[in-house]
Amino acid sequence: MSIEAKSKTDRPAGVVPAAPWRVRAFSVQPGFRLAITFVDGTRGVADLSRLVAGRNPGVYGALADPAVFEQARLELGVITWPNGADLDPDWLHQEISRQAEWLVPD
């Protein structure tokens, strides 16, 4: 499943997610992984398997259900889920810039 950033009718006027660390596109991969492309062209894979199955996953616990995990969407350059979970794109960009395949800590 590939997601591209598109204009939304509820987008605030004049807001353009153009920062280099904003997510341009992503796809949901098997095993709770996201293949991510940032605005500046940086690409990589974030493995969220430990995050969703951690001892205290908090809001990310609901994402342990593959059907919920696959509901990821892109909002103004941020990967979000309907339950309110999201991923800081600046953090993702920093980590993926260091290592193209990154196991997100729990």
Secondary structure as UniProt FT lines:
FT   STRAND          2..4
FT   TURN            9..10
FT   TURN            13..14
FT   TURN            20..21
FT   STRAND          23..29
FT   TURN            30..32
FT   STRAND          33..38
FT   TURN            39..40
FT   STRAND          43..47
FT   HELIX           49..52
FT   HELIX           58..64
FT   HELIX           66..69
FT   TURN            70..71
FT   STRAND          73..75
FT   TURN            76..77
FT   STRAND          78..80
FT   TURN            82..83
FT   STRAND          86..87
FT   HELIX           89..98
FT   STRAND          101..103
//
